[in-house]
Amino acid sequence: MSDTIAAIATGSALTAIGIIRLSGERAIEITNRVFSAQNGIAMTDCEDRRLVYGKACNSRGELLDYCLCTVSRAPSSYTGEDTAELQCHGSPVVLRAILNSLFDAGARQAAAGEFTKRAFLNGRMDLTQAEAVTDLIHAETEEMAKNAAGQLGGSICRKTDAVYDSLKAISAHYHAVLDYPDEDIDPFELAEYSATLRHAEQSLEMLLQTFERGRLMQAGISTVILGRPNVGKSSLLNALLGYERAIVTNIPGTTRDTISERVNLGGVLLRLIDTAGIRDTADPLECMGVERSLAAISEAELALVLVDSSQDLCEEDFEIIKSAETVRHLIVVETKIDLPEADGARSDFGLGADSVVRVSSMTGEGLSTLGEAVSLIFSSKEDVSQGEILTNARHADAVSRALGAIRLSREAMDLMHTPDIVLSEAERAMSALGELTGRTVRDDITSEIFSRFCVGK
Ligand code: GDP
């Protein structure tokens, strides 16, 4: 038996429509105490998934809002329990008043992620799918959203379940022969399963290989903005942040002298680091800044090297582009193109760069071309909507342990060890794979995963 939880699912900001959801044994009965349909039919008698117009009132019968209501009964609902949803006007005051009335009628406040946790516990989704829910909500690029949507559809468990089932078949055969010696079961020949183990190994290897890309996709491409003082580094950073401000967040813990921001540029998530200038200096504070800049360069995947198009190139520009030689990808950005161009030749500057782009942070000209240049380097060439890119470190860790155990199992087989040794490793692999989907995961880990969700999801 489950108590009935309720929460505002649409956050605390003022919106056109706000949704309150309930789940649990009394969800429909409690909703019926607060909401009355205009057609006079009680929600307890209303059919599933029909949208009904009516009004919500508090326990004293005072009108709170006109809204739409829908119910879904167990087991065919998101959580697998009886659920109800109220679509109200999105004022935080109205929503809070309706929620309080639902509490008065017997519901309690849902904890973070509690709806999805119930869906998981009731077998409506596995753990990788539940985690995809929060990945989808927090996706910062279309690519991340597509991959998360694919994982919500069960792409990870489809791969790992196939491996799990093939290992289970070996184990089941071995134990059947051992436990029922008198039955007419085919004798257990370990060598017959060599191909199964090899196939399992290959399949997990391929999955694990996707994590490098997934990690970058999730964390953002570490990008340094380099250039001599006044070339326009901060202006470019600000222009890019303003460019798609809605999906920009500060990364906490950045230092005073290197600013780091996440920005979606050309559909690719970049972690932009505006470094303090790199130049010889005696000032100890500036020295620290330079050291940090050099460290940022050594870790960067992409360098944007800025040169001022309104001024002739100088020695310092060449030194800076040299300092970026170790970075895997380089884009030369000519800045301030709204100003008259300097006469000096610059054709050989940035010869080794992936591309040269001309921008004005002042007018915004060229920023979309910069986005295209980034996209050309980093956008996935393959289709991510299948959700087959591992992005979650917990998943990668479980797959890696499963792969390690399968390799040991194969080694034991090659060394002609007894079946029980080979199988104990295969079973360790199954246990690691079970953690992925939640079959064998510990309760505290599950709780930790769901605590990262939003309330109402
Ligand atoms: P930083 O020292 O490299 O970070 O350079 P800033 O971003 O602080 O810019 C230095 C100066 O150049 C400031 O006065 C900016 O207003 C100016 N500036 C930067 N970008 C542009 C641009 O695209 N067009 C024009 N006309 N001025 C710019």
Residues whose N, C-alpha, C, O or C-beta is under 5 A from the ligand:
A	BS01	GDP	R228 P229 N230 V231 G232 K233 S234 S235 L236 T335 K336 I337 D338 L339 V359 S360 S361 M362
